[in-house]
Every structure is written in C-alpha cells, then in structure tokens.
Amino acid sequence: TFRQRDMRMRMSCAPISTTSQNIQAVLAFLLLGICYLIICLGLAFIFNGKELLNASHLIYYIINAALCMGLSLALAFFIGMIAKNASVITSITNVLSLGLCFLGGVFVPLDFLSESITKVSQLLPVYWYEEILLILVQFPELSAANQASINRGLLIQLLYIAALFCIGLVIGRVKSQDTANV
C-alpha cells in the first residue's frame, strides 16, 4: 500500500524524511516479528512446558527461531520494496519461500540431494537454520567444532537479515527519489 504511486506522492509531501519513513517501516516489521515470536514461543511453552524448559540448548533454539523470524521479516520487507502490487508479492513470496525451504533441507533432507545442490544450499540462510537445529538435537553437549558451526550459522543468518533490510532501504530510497522527480 505504501508503495503505490499516489500514496508515495502524498508521503513525499510529509515533513518526515524518506529515510525516517523507511526506518519506521523496519521498526514496525521488527515489532510485529517480536510479537509473533513471543506468541510462538508462548505456544511452544504451553504445549511442551517441562521438556522445553529442560532443553539443554534452549537459548540457542530461541536465538535460532528469532533469526529465522527476522529473516522472514527482512525478506518480506525486501519483497515489499521491489514488488509493484499484491499479486506480484504473492508470486515472489511463494517461489522464494518454497525454493529456500527445499534447498535448505526443510522439505527434503539434504542427504537425498546431490552434492552440488548441497553446496549451493550452504549459501542460503535456511540451510544454516536447519543445520543448527540438527546439531542441537544430535549433541546434548556441544564440542568446540559444533559451537563454531552454530556461531557461523547464526552469523550468516544475521548477515542475511542485515543485507536484506539494507538493500530494501536503498531500494525504498531510490523509489522515493523517482517519485520526487515525477
């Protein structure tokens, strides 16, 4: 809605800079994500209370879930910036989410995929989300190598989130300048 031409032209007349508007949009996305994360974690605690509280790597599960939520929000923000209308958003979202989940090992275990696809998958944040979950489930005590792999996976997810938000902000800025020139 905010990317429609008429809306952008009205917003460009506001005393609030485009950068401030885009940062406010990012903060709104983050607030929404935090609310969803709290709801999801609350439901997990309701249904798996004692088991979840006694999980040896509970903090890693929560951090990994938060980064997955952040990735989803960053991807949504980015798609919202590049898409022209709602039907385009739906199309892009379906293709990207299903592709990322397939290549990341959500739908099909990576053991069933070829080695070349697995190597490509390692470039994707969903792969690292799944990899972290596998390590946490398989090893009650984390070795230094497992800890390093988890930290690397968390960092890769965080970098993807930052990159998608930054690229989305740049696209929003460029689009707002195009509107100003109209």
N, C-alpha and C positions, 0 to 999 in steps of 0.2 A: 504494500500500500504506500509506503513512504517513498518508493522508487518511481511511482507514476509521475509523469511529466508535470501535471498540474499541481500535484502535492509538492514536488521538488521546487517548483517555481514559487509557491506560497511560502515554503520553508526558507527559501533563499532570501526572502524579504525580512525574515525574523532577525532580531538583534543578537541571535546566538550564532556563533560561527559554525561552519560545516564540520570542522574538527570536533568541536564540542558536541554537536548533534551525533556524530558517529561514535564518539566515546560514550555518550549517554546510551546509545543503542547497544554497545558492547556491554556496558554495565547492566543494562536491563536483561540481556541474554544471560549474563553470569548470575544475576539474582534469580532468574527463572530456573537456571540449572541447579543452583544451590537448593532451591525449594524442591525440585524434582528429586535431587539426590537425597535430601532428608526424608522425603516420603518413601523412596525406595529402600533406604537403609532402615527406616522405621518398620516397614512391612517385613523386611528380612529378619529384624529382631523379634517381631511379633511371632512369625512362623517358625523361626529357628533359634529362639532366645538363648538357651543354655549352650547349645552346640556352637553358635556363633560367638558368644562371649568367651568361650573356652578355646576358640581357634588360636593356634599358636602364632599366626601371622595376620591377625585381624587388622592391624594398621595398614599393612600392605594391600589387603583386599579393599579397604576403604579408599586408599590413595589411588589404586588402580581403577576402581569404579569411578572416582571423581575425575580422573584424567580421561576415561572413556566418555563420560558425560561432557566434559569440556571439549573433547574432540568433536562430538556430535554437534554441540552448540557452535563451535568455530566453523565447522563445515556448513551448518545451516546459515550462519551469518555470511560466509563467503558466497554460498549459492544465492542467497537473497540479494547480494550486491551485484552479481553478474546476470541474474535472470531478469527477463523483461516482464513476465506475468506469472500468475499462479500455476498455469498448466505447464509452463517450462520448468518451474521449480519442482513440480511433482515428477516430471520426466527425469530431470537431472538427479534428483534425490534417489529415485528408485534404482537407476543404473549404478550410481556411485555406492550406495549403501549395500546393495546386493553384491556388487563386484568386490568391494572391500571385505565384506564378510566371507565370501567364497575364497578369495585369495589369502585372507588372514587365518583361515582354518576354523571358522565358526561353523560352517555348514558341513564341510568335508575335512576330516583330519588331514593334516599336511603330509602324513605318511603315505597317503593314497595319491598325492600329486607328484608330478615329475620333479626332478632335482632343479631344473631350470625355473619352474614356476615357484618352487620354494625359495630360490634365491631372489626372485623378484618380490616375493611376499615379504622378505625381510626388510624391504624398503618402506613397507606400509605400517602405519601405527596399530592397526587391528591385529597384525601378526604379533606385535610386542605385547599387546594386551593379553592375547591368548597364551603366549609364551610365559608371561609372568604367572598367570593362573596355573598353568601346568607345573611350573616349578614349585609354587606354593602348595599345591595339592600333593605332589610327589615327595617333597622333602620336609619333614617336620622340623629338622634342624638345617639351617642354611649354611653351606660352605662358603668360603670366600669367592669361589667362582660363581656360585649361584647368586650370591649377593651382588656381585659385579654385573651379572646378566640382568638381574632385576633393576638395578640402578640405571643401566644402559637403556632398558626398555622404558622405564619411567621418563628418562630424559628425552628419548626420541618422541614419545607421546607429547610431552610438554613443548618440545620444539615445533612439532606439527601444529599444535594449538596456537602458539605464538605466531607462526608463519601464516596460518590461515586468517587469523584476526588482522594481522598487519597488512596482508595483501588485500583483504576485504576493505580495510580502512583506506588504503591507497585507491582502490577502485571507486569507493564512495566519494573520495575527494575529487578524482578525475571526472566522475559523472556530474558532480555538483558544479565543477568549473565549466563543463559543457553546457549545463543548464543556464549558468550565469551568462554565457556567451550568446544564448538564444534570444 
